[in-house]
Amino acid sequence: MFQPAFPLTLNHANAALAAGLDAIRSGETRFDMGQVTAVDSAAVAILLAWRRAAAQQGAALSFSNFPPTLHSLAELYGVAGMLHA
């Protein structure tokens, strides 16, 4: 299980995206978001990019333990159902 313990923010987007892509390449499909330290609108884009990358490899990601702020952003952008937030 991949447990990002870093910000999912614009300032950290490249590193966060790369860490998740590395996890996907190594076969991780369960992402526990409970240790994420901060989010902004970039978090939604990062999660969607991770989902897309997994789908390209024939895998489906499952996300769990969304922090309330991340859940709110997913709802705001209309993608909570897609992310199962």
C-alpha positions as CSV (number, residue, x, y, z in Angstrom):
1,M,0.0,0.0,0.0
2,F,1.2,3.5,-0.9
3,Q,0.9,6.0,1.9
4,P,1.9,9.5,0.8
5,A,3.0,11.5,3.8
6,F,3.7,14.7,2.0
7,P,1.8,17.7,0.6
8,L,-0.4,17.3,-2.5
9,T,0.0,21.0,-3.4
10,L,1.1,23.0,-6.5
11,N,4.5,23.6,-4.9
12,H,5.0,19.8,-4.5
13,A,3.1,18.5,-7.5
14,N,6.0,17.2,-9.5
15,A,7.5,15.3,-6.6
16,A,4.1,14.0,-5.5
17,L,3.2,12.9,-9.0
18,A,6.5,11.1,-9.5
19,A,6.2,9.3,-6.1
20,G,2.8,8.0,-7.0
21,L,3.8,7.0,-10.5
22,D,6.8,5.0,-9.0
23,A,4.4,3.2,-6.7
24,I,2.1,2.4,-9.6
25,R,5.0,1.1,-11.7
26,S,6.0,-1.2,-8.7
27,G,2.5,-2.6,-8.6
28,E,0.8,-0.6,-5.9
29,T,-3.0,-0.2,-6.4
30,R,-4.1,0.8,-2.9
31,F,-3.4,4.4,-1.9
32,D,-4.0,5.4,1.7
33,M,-4.3,9.2,1.7
34,G,-4.6,9.5,5.5
35,Q,-1.0,10.8,6.0
36,V,-1.2,13.6,3.4
37,T,-0.1,16.7,5.1
38,A,-1.7,19.5,2.9
39,V,-3.8,19.8,-0.2
40,D,-4.8,22.4,-2.7
41,S,-6.5,22.1,-6.1
42,A,-3.4,20.4,-7.5
43,A,-4.2,17.4,-5.4
44,V,-7.2,16.6,-7.5
45,A,-5.1,16.7,-10.7
46,I,-2.5,14.5,-9.1
47,L,-5.0,11.9,-8.1
48,L,-6.6,11.9,-11.6
49,A,-3.1,11.5,-13.1
50,W,-2.3,8.6,-10.9
51,R,-5.6,6.9,-11.8
52,R,-5.0,7.5,-15.5
53,A,-1.5,6.0,-15.2
54,A,-2.8,2.9,-13.5
55,A,-5.5,2.5,-16.1
56,Q,-2.9,2.6,-18.8
57,Q,-1.2,-0.3,-17.1
58,G,-4.5,-2.2,-16.8
59,A,-4.9,-1.6,-13.1
60,A,-7.5,0.2,-11.0
61,L,-6.4,2.3,-8.0
62,S,-8.4,2.4,-4.8
63,F,-8.0,5.4,-2.6
64,S,-8.9,5.4,1.1
65,N,-8.8,7.7,4.1
66,F,-9.2,11.0,2.3
67,P,-8.6,14.0,4.6
68,P,-11.7,16.2,4.8
69,T,-10.1,18.9,2.8
70,L,-9.3,16.5,-0.1
71,H,-12.7,15.1,0.0
72,S,-14.2,18.6,-0.2
73,L,-12.0,19.5,-3.2
74,A,-13.0,16.3,-5.0
75,E,-16.7,17.1,-4.4
76,L,-16.1,20.7,-5.5
77,Y,-14.6,19.6,-8.8
78,G,-17.3,16.9,-9.3
79,V,-14.8,14.0,-9.3
80,A,-15.5,12.5,-5.8
81,G,-17.4,9.6,-7.3
82,M,-14.6,8.9,-9.7
83,L,-12.1,8.9,-6.9
84,H,-14.5,7.2,-4.5
85,A,-13.9,10.0,-2.0
